[in-house]
Amino acid sequence: MDGLTRLTDGVVVLRPLDLGDIAEHLAGEDEELVRWLNGGPGTHETVEAHVRACMAAWQAGGPTITFGICAGVPERLVGTVDAHLELAGLEPGQANIAYGLYPEARGRGLASRAVALMCTFLATRHGVREAIIRTEPANAASVAVALRTGFRLARRGGEGELNWYVRDLAGASAPIAPYSAGNGD
């Protein structure tokens, strides 16, 4: 993979993270990101290590692909979306997608757009046939993004387990459903 990959649908831009994103990521991190995605509050050192790992994965061609989600004029980092091409429990040809937005970017449909772009990228550049979104049942915003972008509930997690939403990527270039306020992202 090249470090210059940029994807856009005219509203959001996905691009690889770089060291210049550390301060914006730390400024955007809130309780919701920590709870659902990060596993703990970031520090300059931990975020720098994460960004360096993302950059190295781009150079190596995976197995994790992380994009910064950018929007606005001027373009600003508003979150991240990543795909894990190799993860326990996944079959060959499947990829797990995870995403998170900073507070000021929520409620505008940006996560759905980022997931749709990621699905197209995975299908066309990596031959992924099926995308998975694993989410806590209580994370209503994440569930709404999965449903809006064509995923269906495939496995309901038991106590303390994640629900699995699955999308066949044969039609990954299909448009996403229209956004309406209050549906999660």
Secondary structure, DSSP 8 states (H G I E B T S, - for coil): --TT--EE-SSEEEEE--GGGHHHHHHH--HHHIIIIISS---HHHHHHHHHHHHHHHHHT-SEEEEEEEETTTTEEEEEEEEESS-TT--TTEEEEEEEE-GGGTTSSHHHHHHHHHHHHHHHHH---EEEEEE-TT-HHHHHHHHHTT-EEEE---TT--EEEEEEGGGTTS------TTS--
